[in-house]
Amino acid sequence: MGKDKVFNIISPPSELTQKDKVLARSYKDLIYFGRAFLPNDFLNKSQSPFFHHEIAKKLITSKPGARI
């Protein structure tokens, strides 16, 4: 047959730390989540307006009544 290819499911630590940073920031910032995981849905030329950040914070909050 040939040489067996080595496949490692665990990423090297340098990649894990970068991925962990992206996930941690995505958990706290809905705009960042969208830009990181849905890049074709955002215009990279411009920043999101301030009120988008305000609404995004209200959408991901877990405080009772804060989403209203």
N, CA, C, O and CB atoms as a CASP TS submission, in Angstrom:
PFRMAT TS
TARGET T0000
AUTHOR 0000-0000-0000
METHOD Language model
MODEL 1
PARENT N/A
ATOM      1  N   MET     1       0.823  -1.173   0.000  1.00  0.00           N
ATOM      2  CA  MET     1       0.000   0.000   0.000  1.00  0.00           C
ATOM      3  C   MET     1       0.866   1.233   0.000  1.00  0.00           C
ATOM      4  O   MET     1       1.128   1.585  -1.150  1.00  0.00           O
ATOM      5  CB  MET     1      -0.936  -0.001   1.183  1.00  0.00           C
ATOM      6  N   GLY     2       1.278   1.834   0.733  1.00  0.00           N
ATOM      7  CA  GLY     2       2.086   3.036   0.730  1.00  0.00           C
ATOM      8  C   GLY     2       2.321   3.460   2.154  1.00  0.00           C
ATOM      9  O   GLY     2       2.042   2.738   3.111  1.00  0.00           O
ATOM     10  N   LYS     3       2.823   4.613   2.251  1.00  0.00           N
ATOM     11  CA  LYS     3       3.060   5.131   3.595  1.00  0.00           C
ATOM     12  C   LYS     3       1.747   5.556   4.233  1.00  0.00           C
ATOM     13  O   LYS     3       0.896   6.172   3.591  1.00  0.00           O
ATOM     14  CB  LYS     3       4.046   6.313   3.559  1.00  0.00           C
ATOM     15  N   ASP     4       1.601   5.221   5.488  1.00  0.00           N
ATOM     16  CA  ASP     4       0.423   5.665   6.226  1.00  0.00           C
ATOM     17  C   ASP     4       0.574   7.138   6.562  1.00  0.00           C
ATOM     18  O   ASP     4       1.643   7.586   6.974  1.00  0.00           O
ATOM     19  CB  ASP     4       0.218   4.826   7.513  1.00  0.00           C
ATOM     20  N   LYS     5      -0.500   7.881   6.384  1.00  0.00           N
ATOM     21  CA  LYS     5      -0.482   9.293   6.740  1.00  0.00           C
ATOM     22  C   LYS     5      -0.800   9.433   8.221  1.00  0.00           C
ATOM     23  O   LYS     5      -1.663   8.736   8.754  1.00  0.00           O
ATOM     24  CB  LYS     5      -1.491  10.102   5.877  1.00  0.00           C
ATOM     25  N   VAL     6      -0.106  10.322   8.861  1.00  0.00           N
ATOM     26  CA  VAL     6      -0.341  10.571  10.277  1.00  0.00           C
ATOM     27  C   VAL     6      -1.370  11.694  10.391  1.00  0.00           C
ATOM     28  O   VAL     6      -1.190  12.782   9.844  1.00  0.00           O
ATOM     29  CB  VAL     6       0.992  10.939  11.025  1.00  0.00           C
ATOM     30  N   PHE     7      -2.426  11.411  11.098  1.00  0.00           N
ATOM     31  CA  PHE     7      -3.464  12.413  11.308  1.00  0.00           C
ATOM     32  C   PHE     7      -3.614  12.641  12.804  1.00  0.00           C
ATOM     33  O   PHE     7      -3.894  11.711  13.560  1.00  0.00           O
ATOM     34  CB  PHE     7      -4.818  11.971  10.670  1.00  0.00           C
ATOM     35  N   ASN     8      -3.430  13.864  13.217  1.00  0.00           N
ATOM     36  CA  ASN     8      -3.531  14.213  14.630  1.00  0.00           C
ATOM     37  C   ASN     8      -4.744  15.114  14.812  1.00  0.00           C
ATOM     38  O   ASN     8      -4.786  16.217  14.267  1.00  0.00           O
ATOM     39  CB  ASN     8      -2.229  14.912  15.141  1.00  0.00           C
ATOM     40  N   ILE     9      -5.721  14.656  15.568  1.00  0.00           N
ATOM     41  CA  ILE     9      -6.941  15.430  15.777  1.00  0.00           C
ATOM     42  C   ILE     9      -6.719  16.604  16.731  1.00  0.00           C
ATOM     43  O   ILE     9      -7.491  17.563  16.729  1.00  0.00           O
ATOM     44  CB  ILE     9      -8.040  14.531  16.314  1.00  0.00           C
ATOM     45  N   ILE    10      -5.682  16.527  17.530  1.00  0.00           N
ATOM     46  CA  ILE    10      -5.395  17.590  18.491  1.00  0.00           C
ATOM     47  C   ILE    10      -4.470  18.608  17.838  1.00  0.00           C
ATOM     48  O   ILE    10      -3.380  18.268  17.379  1.00  0.00           O
ATOM     49  CB  ILE    10      -4.756  17.016  19.793  1.00  0.00           C
ATOM     50  N   SER    11      -4.912  19.847  17.800  1.00  0.00           N
ATOM     51  CA  SER    11      -4.110  20.917  17.204  1.00  0.00           C
ATOM     52  C   SER    11      -2.922  21.249  18.090  1.00  0.00           C
ATOM     53  O   SER    11      -2.954  21.020  19.300  1.00  0.00           O
ATOM     54  CB  SER    11      -4.965  22.172  16.973  1.00  0.00           C
ATOM     55  N   PRO    12      -1.876  21.787  17.485  1.00  0.00           N
ATOM     56  CA  PRO    12      -0.737  22.220  18.301  1.00  0.00           C
ATOM     57  C   PRO    12      -1.146  23.346  19.253  1.00  0.00           C
ATOM     58  O   PRO    12      -2.095  24.075  18.960  1.00  0.00           O
ATOM     59  CB  PRO    12       0.426  22.684  17.399  1.00  0.00           C
ATOM     60  N   PRO    13      -0.456  23.505  20.380  1.00  0.00           N
ATOM     61  CA  PRO    13      -0.827  24.529  21.374  1.00  0.00           C
ATOM     62  C   PRO    13      -0.916  25.942  20.806  1.00  0.00           C
ATOM     63  O   PRO    13      -1.762  26.726  21.236  1.00  0.00           O
ATOM     64  CB  PRO    13       0.169  24.521  22.497  1.00  0.00           C
ATOM     65  N   SER    14      -0.065  26.273  19.856  1.00  0.00           N
ATOM     66  CA  SER    14      -0.117  27.632  19.296  1.00  0.00           C
ATOM     67  C   SER    14      -1.445  27.874  18.579  1.00  0.00           C
ATOM     68  O   SER    14      -1.999  28.970  18.658  1.00  0.00           O
ATOM     69  CB  SER    14       1.060  27.861  18.322  1.00  0.00           C
ATOM     70  N   GLU    15      -1.954  26.868  17.884  1.00  0.00           N
ATOM     71  CA  GLU    15      -3.247  27.011  17.211  1.00  0.00           C
ATOM     72  C   GLU    15      -4.389  27.013  18.217  1.00  0.00           C
ATOM     73  O   GLU    15      -5.362  27.750  18.056  1.00  0.00           O
ATOM     74  CB  GLU    15      -3.448  25.887  16.191  1.00  0.00           C
ATOM     75  N   LEU    16      -4.273  26.188  19.254  1.00  0.00           N
ATOM     76  CA  LEU    16      -5.324  26.137  20.258  1.00  0.00           C
ATOM     77  C   LEU    16      -5.487  27.470  20.968  1.00  0.00           C
ATOM     78  O   LEU    16      -6.613  27.915  21.193  1.00  0.00           O
ATOM     79  CB  LEU    16      -5.032  25.049  21.266  1.00  0.00           C
ATOM     80  N   THR    17      -4.391  28.108  21.322  1.00  0.00           N
ATOM     81  CA  THR    17      -4.510  29.371  22.029  1.00  0.00           C
ATOM     82  C   THR    17      -5.173  30.426  21.139  1.00  0.00           C
ATOM     83  O   THR    17      -5.973  31.225  21.623  1.00  0.00           O
ATOM     84  CB  THR    17      -3.132  29.852  22.497  1.00  0.00           C
ATOM     85  N   GLN    18      -4.849  30.434  19.856  1.00  0.00           N
ATOM     86  CA  GLN    18      -5.467  31.397  18.939  1.00  0.00           C
ATOM     87  C   GLN    18      -6.960  31.085  18.785  1.00  0.00           C
ATOM     88  O   GLN    18      -7.788  31.996  18.808  1.00  0.00           O
ATOM     89  CB  GLN    18      -4.758  31.371  17.551  1.00  0.00           C
ATOM     90  N   LYS    19      -7.304  29.813  18.630  1.00  0.00           N
ATOM     91  CA  LYS    19      -8.710  29.435  18.501  1.00  0.00           C
ATOM     92  C   LYS    19      -9.471  29.721  19.786  1.00  0.00           C
ATOM     93  O   LYS    19     -10.624  30.149  19.744  1.00  0.00           O
ATOM     94  CB  LYS    19      -8.836  27.954  18.134  1.00  0.00           C
ATOM     95  N   ASP    20      -8.837  29.490  20.919  1.00  0.00           N
ATOM     96  CA  ASP    20      -9.479  29.777  22.202  1.00  0.00           C
ATOM     97  C   ASP    20      -9.754  31.271  22.357  1.00  0.00           C
ATOM     98  O   ASP    20     -10.795  31.663  22.883  1.00  0.00           O
ATOM     99  CB  ASP    20      -8.603  29.281  23.360  1.00  0.00           C
ATOM    100  N   LYS    21      -8.827  32.094  21.903  1.00  0.00           N
ATOM    101  CA  LYS    21      -9.019  33.549  21.971  1.00  0.00           C
ATOM    102  C   LYS    21     -10.204  33.972  21.112  1.00  0.00           C
ATOM    103  O   LYS    21     -11.015  34.799  21.529  1.00  0.00           O
ATOM    104  CB  LYS    21      -7.743  34.291  21.517  1.00  0.00           C
ATOM    105  N   VAL    22     -10.304  33.406  19.913  1.00  0.00           N
ATOM    106  CA  VAL    22     -11.419  33.732  19.019  1.00  0.00           C
ATOM    107  C   VAL    22     -12.739  33.308  19.653  1.00  0.00           C
ATOM    108  O   VAL    22     -13.711  34.063  19.644  1.00  0.00           O
ATOM    109  CB  VAL    22     -11.238  33.048  17.642  1.00  0.00           C
ATOM    110  N   LEU    23     -12.770  32.096  20.201  1.00  0.00           N
ATOM    111  CA  LEU    23     -13.996  31.620  20.834  1.00  0.00           C
ATOM    112  C   LEU    23     -14.371  32.456  22.057  1.00  0.00           C
ATOM    113  O   LEU    23     -15.545  32.771  22.251  1.00  0.00           O
ATOM    114  CB  LEU    23     -13.842  30.162  21.234  1.00  0.00           C
ATOM    115  N   ALA    24     -13.402  32.812  22.870  1.00  0.00           N
ATOM    116  CA  ALA    24     -13.675  33.609  24.065  1.00  0.00           C
ATOM    117  C   ALA    24     -14.215  34.984  23.693  1.00  0.00           C
ATOM    118  O   ALA    24     -15.159  35.473  24.313  1.00  0.00           O
ATOM    119  CB  ALA    24     -12.408  33.753  24.913  1.00  0.00           C
ATOM    120  N   ARG    25     -13.621  35.601  22.691  1.00  0.00           N
ATOM    121  CA  ARG    25     -14.092  36.924  22.282  1.00  0.00           C
ATOM    122  C   ARG    25     -15.459  36.836  21.605  1.00  0.00           C
ATOM    123  O   ARG    25     -16.295  37.726  21.766  1.00  0.00           O
ATOM    124  CB  ARG    25     -13.077  37.583  21.335  1.00  0.00           C
ATOM    125  N   SER    26     -15.685  35.751  20.843  1.00  0.00           N
ATOM    126  CA  SER    26     -16.968  35.558  20.178  1.00  0.00           C
ATOM    127  C   SER    26     -18.096  35.364  21.185  1.00  0.00           C
ATOM    128  O   SER    26     -19.237  35.758  20.942  1.00  0.00           O
ATOM    129  CB  SER    26     -16.897  34.363  19.237  1.00  0.00           C
ATOM    130  N   TYR    27     -17.762  34.756  22.308  1.00  0.00           N
ATOM    131  CA  TYR    27     -18.761  34.521  23.346  1.00  0.00           C
ATOM    132  C   TYR    27     -19.251  35.828  23.956  1.00  0.00           C
ATOM    133  O   TYR    27     -20.397  35.922  24.395  1.00  0.00           O
ATOM    134  CB  TYR    27     -18.189  33.621  24.434  1.00  0.00           C
ATOM    135  N   LYS    28     -18.391  36.825  23.982  1.00  0.00           N
ATOM    136  CA  LYS    28     -18.719  38.095  24.628  1.00  0.00           C
ATOM    137  C   LYS    28     -19.146  39.194  23.655  1.00  0.00           C
ATOM    138  O   LYS    28     -19.740  40.186  24.077  1.00  0.00           O
ATOM    139  CB  LYS    28     -17.542  38.568  25.414  1.00  0.00           C
ATOM    140  N   ASP    29     -18.854  39.034  22.355  1.00  0.00           N
ATOM    141  CA  ASP    29     -19.089  40.096  21.386  1.00  0.00           C
ATOM    142  C   ASP    29     -19.770  39.519  20.150  1.00  0.00           C
ATOM    143  O   ASP    29     -19.141  38.821  19.355  1.00  0.00           O
ATOM    144  CB  ASP    29     -17.765  40.796  21.003  1.00  0.00           C
ATOM    145  N   LEU    30     -21.058  39.814  19.995  1.00  0.00           N
ATOM    146  CA  LEU    30     -21.842  39.261  18.899  1.00  0.00           C
ATOM    147  C   LEU    30     -21.366  39.775  17.533  1.00  0.00           C
ATOM    148  O   LEU    30     -21.405  39.037  16.548  1.00  0.00           O
ATOM    149  CB  LEU    30     -23.312  39.597  19.096  1.00  0.00           C
ATOM    150  N   ILE    31     -20.925  41.011  17.472  1.00  0.00           N
ATOM    151  CA  ILE    31     -20.410  41.565  16.214  1.00  0.00           C
ATOM    152  C   ILE    31     -19.143  40.825  15.811  1.00  0.00           C
ATOM    153  O   ILE    31     -18.977  40.465  14.646  1.00  0.00           O
ATOM    154  CB  ILE    31     -20.131  43.088  16.347  1.00  0.00           C
ATOM    155  N   TYR    32     -18.256  40.598  16.760  1.00  0.00           N
ATOM    156  CA  TYR    32     -17.026  39.841  16.476  1.00  0.00           C
ATOM    157  C   TYR    32     -17.371  38.421  16.032  1.00  0.00           C
ATOM    158  O   TYR    32     -16.753  37.896  15.106  1.00  0.00           O
ATOM    159  CB  TYR    32     -16.103  39.803  17.725  1.00  0.00           C
ATOM    160  N   PHE    33     -18.348  37.798  16.680  1.00  0.00           N
ATOM    161  CA  PHE    33     -18.787  36.457  16.296  1.00  0.00           C
ATOM    162  C   PHE    33     -19.182  36.435  14.823  1.00  0.00           C
ATOM    163  O   PHE    33     -18.759  35.557  14.071  1.00  0.00           O
ATOM    164  CB  PHE    33     -19.968  35.995  17.177  1.00  0.00           C
ATOM    165  N   GLY    34     -19.983  37.392  14.423  1.00  0.00           N
ATOM    166  CA  GLY    34     -20.415  37.456  13.032  1.00  0.00           C
ATOM    167  C   GLY    34     -19.261  37.646  12.067  1.00  0.00           C
ATOM    168  O   GLY    34     -19.194  36.992  11.026  1.00  0.00           O
ATOM    169  N   ARG    35     -18.358  38.539  12.416  1.00  0.00           N
ATOM    170  CA  ARG    35     -17.207  38.784  11.535  1.00  0.00           C
ATOM    171  C   ARG    35     -16.264  37.580  11.482  1.00  0.00           C
ATOM    172  O   ARG    35     -15.652  37.317  10.447  1.00  0.00           O
ATOM    173  CB  ARG    35     -16.438  40.023  12.004  1.00  0.00           C
ATOM    174  N   ALA    36     -16.143  36.853  12.588  1.00  0.00           N
ATOM    175  CA  ALA    36     -15.226  35.704  12.629  1.00  0.00           C
ATOM    176  C   ALA    36     -15.805  34.481  11.928  1.00  0.00           C
ATOM    177  O   ALA    36     -15.085  33.777  11.220  1.00  0.00           O
ATOM    178  CB  ALA    36     -14.892  35.351  14.074  1.00  0.00           C
ATOM    179  N   PHE    37     -17.092  34.221  12.114  1.00  0.00           N
ATOM    180  CA  PHE    37     -17.675  32.986  11.615  1.00  0.00           C
ATOM    181  C   PHE    37     -18.562  33.157  10.390  1.00  0.00           C
ATOM    182  O   PHE    37     -18.877  32.176   9.716  1.00  0.00           O
ATOM    183  CB  PHE    37     -18.459  32.351  12.691  1.00  0.00           C
ATOM    184  N   LEU    38     -18.965  34.379  10.092  1.00  0.00           N
ATOM    185  CA  LEU    38     -19.785  34.657   8.907  1.00  0.00           C
ATOM    186  C   LEU    38     -19.190  35.835   8.138  1.00  0.00           C
ATOM    187  O   LEU    38     -19.860  36.851   7.953  1.00  0.00           O
ATOM    188  CB  LEU    38     -21.262  34.955   9.308  1.00  0.00           C
ATOM    189  N   PRO    39     -17.945  35.712   7.691  1.00  0.00           N
ATOM    190  CA  PRO    39     -17.262  36.868   7.094  1.00  0.00           C
ATOM    191  C   PRO    39     -17.920  37.396   5.820  1.00  0.00           C
ATOM    192  O   PRO    39     -17.773  38.577   5.508  1.00  0.00           O
ATOM    193  CB  PRO    39     -15.845  36.504   6.790  1.00  0.00           C
ATOM    194  N   ASN    40     -18.633  36.563   5.086  1.00  0.00           N
ATOM    195  CA  ASN    40     -19.263  37.031   3.851  1.00  0.00           C
ATOM    196  C   ASN    40     -20.519  37.848   4.104  1.00  0.00           C
ATOM    197  O   ASN    40     -21.038  38.485   3.187  1.00  0.00           O
ATOM    198  CB  ASN    40     -19.599  35.858   2.970  1.00  0.00           C
ATOM    199  N   ASP    41     -21.012  37.838   5.332  1.00  0.00           N
ATOM    200  CA  ASP    41     -22.206  38.594   5.677  1.00  0.00           C
ATOM    201  C   ASP    41     -21.896  40.015   6.145  1.00  0.00           C
ATOM    202  O   ASP    41     -22.815  40.793   6.401  1.00  0.00           O
ATOM    203  CB  ASP    41     -22.974  37.868   6.745  1.00  0.00           C
ATOM    204  N   PHE    42     -20.613  40.361   6.260  1.00  0.00           N
ATOM    205  CA  PHE    42     -20.215  41.677   6.745  1.00  0.00           C
ATOM    206  C   PHE    42     -19.372  42.388   5.708  1.00  0.00           C
ATOM    207  O   PHE    42     -18.610  41.764   4.969  1.00  0.00           O
ATOM    208  CB  PHE    42     -19.447  41.560   8.063  1.00  0.00           C
ATOM    209  N   LEU    43     -19.519  43.703   5.661  1.00  0.00           N
ATOM    210  CA  LEU    43     -18.637  44.511   4.831  1.00  0.00           C
ATOM    211  C   LEU    43     -17.374  44.786   5.634  1.00  0.00           C
ATOM    212  O   LEU    43     -17.436  45.446   6.671  1.00  0.00           O
ATOM    213  CB  LEU    43     -19.331  45.844   4.378  1.00  0.00           C
ATOM    214  N   ASN    44     -16.256  44.304   5.182  1.00  0.00           N
ATOM    215  CA  ASN    44     -15.008  44.509   5.917  1.00  0.00           C
ATOM    216  C   ASN    44     -14.438  45.901   5.724  1.00  0.00           C
ATOM    217  O   ASN    44     -13.446  46.259   6.358  1.00  0.00           O
ATOM    218  CB  ASN    44     -13.989  43.488   5.494  1.00  0.00           C
ATOM    219  N   LYS    45     -15.053  46.685   4.858  1.00  0.00           N
ATOM    220  CA  LYS    45     -14.562  48.030   4.589  1.00  0.00           C
ATOM    221  C   LYS    45     -14.923  49.005   5.705  1.00  0.00           C
ATOM    222  O   LYS    45     -14.211  49.979   5.948  1.00  0.00           O
ATOM    223  CB  LYS    45     -15.116  48.530   3.269  1.00  0.00           C
ATOM    224  N   SER    46     -16.027  48.735   6.375  1.00  0.00           N
ATOM    225  CA  SER    46     -16.497  49.705   7.359  1.00  0.00           C
ATOM    226  C   SER    46     -16.750  49.049   8.710  1.00  0.00           C
ATOM    227  O   SER    46     -16.952  47.838   8.804  1.00  0.00           O
ATOM    228  CB  SER    46     -17.767  50.385   6.865  1.00  0.00           C
ATOM    229  N   GLN    47     -16.734  49.866   9.741  1.00  0.00           N
ATOM    230  CA  GLN    47     -17.050  49.399  11.083  1.00  0.00           C
ATOM    231  C   GLN    47     -18.557  49.364  11.256  1.00  0.00           C
ATOM    232  O   GLN    47     -19.295  50.084  10.584  1.00  0.00           O
ATOM    233  CB  GLN    47     -16.395  50.298  12.155  1.00  0.00           C
ATOM    234  N   SER    48     -18.989  48.525  12.157  1.00  0.00           N
ATOM    235  CA  SER    48     -20.413  48.492  12.488  1.00  0.00           C
ATOM    236  C   SER    48     -20.748  49.736  13.294  1.00  0.00           C
ATOM    237  O   SER    48     -19.938  50.182  14.107  1.00  0.00           O
ATOM    238  CB  SER    48     -20.785  47.197  13.277  1.00  0.00           C
ATOM    239  N   PRO    49     -21.936  50.303  13.080  1.00  0.00           N
ATOM    240  CA  PRO    49     -22.336  51.482  13.849  1.00  0.00           C
ATOM    241  C   PRO    49     -22.405  51.159  15.350  1.00  0.00           C
ATOM    242  O   PRO    49     -22.585  50.006  15.742  1.00  0.00           O
ATOM    243  CB  PRO    49     -23.702  52.008  13.352  1.00  0.00           C
ATOM    244  N   PHE    50     -22.259  52.184  16.163  1.00  0.00           N
ATOM    245  CA  PHE    50     -22.237  52.011  17.615  1.00  0.00           C
ATOM    246  C   PHE    50     -23.505  51.343  18.129  1.00  0.00           C
ATOM    247  O   PHE    50     -23.440  50.503  19.027  1.00  0.00           O
ATOM    248  CB  PHE    50     -22.051  53.353  18.300  1.00  0.00           C
ATOM    249  N   PHE    51     -24.661  51.707  17.571  1.00  0.00           N
ATOM    250  CA  PHE    51     -25.903  51.137  18.083  1.00  0.00           C
ATOM    251  C   PHE    51     -25.997  49.634  17.817  1.00  0.00           C
ATOM    252  O   PHE    51     -26.701  48.931  18.542  1.00  0.00           O
ATOM    253  CB  PHE    51     -27.095  51.847  17.462  1.00  0.00           C
ATOM    254  N   HIS    52     -25.311  49.130  16.804  1.00  0.00           N
ATOM    255  CA  HIS    52     -25.265  47.684  16.579  1.00  0.00           C
ATOM    256  C   HIS    52     -24.582  46.984  17.758  1.00  0.00           C
ATOM    257  O   HIS    52     -25.014  45.915  18.189  1.00  0.00           O
ATOM    258  CB  HIS    52     -24.522  47.361  15.257  1.00  0.00           C
ATOM    259  N   HIS    53     -23.524  47.590  18.269  1.00  0.00           N
ATOM    260  CA  HIS    53     -22.829  47.026  19.424  1.00  0.00           C
ATOM    261  C   HIS    53     -23.723  47.058  20.662  1.00  0.00           C
ATOM    262  O   HIS    53     -23.723  46.118  21.457  1.00  0.00           O
ATOM    263  CB  HIS    53     -21.523  47.792  19.691  1.00  0.00           C
ATOM    264  N   GLU    54     -24.486  48.143  20.824  1.00  0.00           N
ATOM    265  CA  GLU    54     -25.403  48.233  21.964  1.00  0.00           C
ATOM    266  C   GLU    54     -26.470  47.135  21.901  1.00  0.00           C
ATOM    267  O   GLU    54     -26.758  46.480  22.903  1.00  0.00           O
ATOM    268  CB  GLU    54     -26.073  49.621  22.004  1.00  0.00           C
ATOM    269  N   ILE    55     -27.041  46.947  20.733  1.00  0.00           N
ATOM    270  CA  ILE    55     -28.080  45.926  20.563  1.00  0.00           C
ATOM    271  C   ILE    55     -27.493  44.533  20.737  1.00  0.00           C
ATOM    272  O   ILE    55     -28.114  43.671  21.358  1.00  0.00           O
ATOM    273  CB  ILE    55     -28.745  46.052  19.179  1.00  0.00           C
ATOM    274  N   ALA    56     -26.303  44.306  20.195  1.00  0.00           N
ATOM    275  CA  ALA    56     -25.651  42.997  20.314  1.00  0.00           C
ATOM    276  C   ALA    56     -25.400  42.644  21.787  1.00  0.00           C
ATOM    277  O   ALA    56     -25.586  41.497  22.192  1.00  0.00           O
ATOM    278  CB  ALA    56     -24.319  42.985  19.528  1.00  0.00           C
ATOM    279  N   LYS    57     -24.980  43.625  22.575  1.00  0.00           N
ATOM    280  CA  LYS    57     -24.767  43.375  24.007  1.00  0.00           C
ATOM    281  C   LYS    57     -26.070  42.997  24.695  1.00  0.00           C
ATOM    282  O   LYS    57     -26.091  42.116  25.554  1.00  0.00           O
ATOM    283  CB  LYS    57     -24.156  44.610  24.686  1.00  0.00           C
ATOM    284  N   LYS    58     -27.160  43.666  24.317  1.00  0.00           N
ATOM    285  CA  LYS    58     -28.452  43.346  24.925  1.00  0.00           C
ATOM    286  C   LYS    58     -28.932  41.961  24.501  1.00  0.00           C
ATOM    287  O   LYS    58     -29.587  41.270  25.282  1.00  0.00           O
ATOM    288  CB  LYS    58     -29.497  44.403  24.544  1.00  0.00           C
ATOM    289  N   LEU    59     -28.616  41.550  23.287  1.00  0.00           N
ATOM    290  CA  LEU    59     -29.061  40.243  22.806  1.00  0.00           C
ATOM    291  C   LEU    59     -28.354  39.082  23.488  1.00  0.00           C
ATOM    292  O   LEU    59     -28.939  38.010  23.645  1.00  0.00           O
ATOM    293  CB  LEU    59     -28.852  40.149  21.326  1.00  0.00           C
ATOM    294  N   ILE    60     -27.113  39.275  23.892  1.00  0.00           N
ATOM    295  CA  ILE    60     -26.374  38.160  24.486  1.00  0.00           C
ATOM    296  C   ILE    60     -26.315  38.213  26.013  1.00  0.00           C
ATOM    297  O   ILE    60     -25.713  37.343  26.642  1.00  0.00           O
ATOM    298  CB  ILE    60     -24.975  38.136  23.937  1.00  0.00           C
ATOM    299  N   THR    61     -26.928  39.216  26.600  1.00  0.00           N
ATOM    300  CA  THR    61     -26.902  39.312  28.060  1.00  0.00           C
ATOM    301  C   THR    61     -27.770  38.222  28.697  1.00  0.00           C
ATOM    302  O   THR    61     -28.740  37.753  28.102  1.00  0.00           O
ATOM    303  CB  THR    61     -27.380  40.703  28.513  1.00  0.00           C
ATOM    304  N   SER    62     -27.408  37.843  29.885  1.00  0.00           N
ATOM    305  CA  SER    62     -28.207  36.845  30.616  1.00  0.00           C
ATOM    306  C   SER    62     -28.933  37.462  31.804  1.00  0.00           C
ATOM    307  O   SER    62     -29.548  36.752  32.600  1.00  0.00           O
ATOM    308  CB  SER    62     -27.314  35.700  31.098  1.00  0.00           C
ATOM    309  N   LYS    63     -28.861  38.779  31.921  1.00  0.00           N
ATOM    310  CA  LYS    63     -29.546  39.471  33.019  1.00  0.00           C
ATOM    311  C   LYS    63     -31.047  39.499  32.730  1.00  0.00           C
ATOM    312  O   LYS    63     -31.448  39.837  31.617  1.00  0.00           O
ATOM    313  CB  LYS    63     -28.990  40.924  33.204  1.00  0.00           C
ATOM    314  N   PRO    64     -31.876  39.154  33.705  1.00  0.00           N
ATOM    315  CA  PRO    64     -33.330  39.177  33.496  1.00  0.00           C
ATOM    316  C   PRO    64     -33.824  40.580  33.145  1.00  0.00           C
ATOM    317  O   PRO    64     -33.490  41.549  33.827  1.00  0.00           O
ATOM    318  CB  PRO    64     -34.054  38.669  34.749  1.00  0.00           C
ATOM    319  N   GLY    65     -34.602  40.683  32.104  1.00  0.00           N
ATOM    320  CA  GLY    65     -35.186  41.949  31.682  1.00  0.00           C
ATOM    321  C   GLY    65     -34.246  42.859  30.907  1.00  0.00           C
ATOM    322  O   GLY    65     -34.675  43.927  30.470  1.00  0.00           O
ATOM    323  N   ALA    66     -33.009  42.495  30.719  1.00  0.00           N
ATOM    324  CA  ALA    66     -32.044  43.364  30.039  1.00  0.00           C
ATOM    325  C   ALA    66     -32.206  43.366  28.527  1.00  0.00           C
ATOM    326  O   ALA    66     -31.701  44.265  27.854  1.00  0.00           O
ATOM    327  CB  ALA    66     -30.643  42.942  30.387  1.00  0.00           C
ATOM    328  N   ARG    67     -32.895  42.386  27.991  1.00  0.00           N
ATOM    329  CA  ARG    67     -33.040  42.292  26.530  1.00  0.00           C
ATOM    330  C   ARG    67     -34.174  43.149  25.988  1.00  0.00           C
ATOM    331  O   ARG    67     -34.337  43.272  24.774  1.00  0.00           O
ATOM    332  CB  ARG    67     -33.267  40.856  26.127  1.00  0.00           C
ATOM    333  N   ILE    68     -34.944  43.729  26.865  1.00  0.00           N
ATOM    334  CA  ILE    68     -36.095  44.542  26.437  1.00  0.00           C
ATOM    335  C   ILE    68     -35.620  45.881  25.932  1.00  0.00           C
ATOM    336  O   ILE    68     -36.432  46.712  25.525  1.00  0.00           O
ATOM    337  CB  ILE    68     -37.101  44.736  27.590  1.00  0.00           C
TER
END
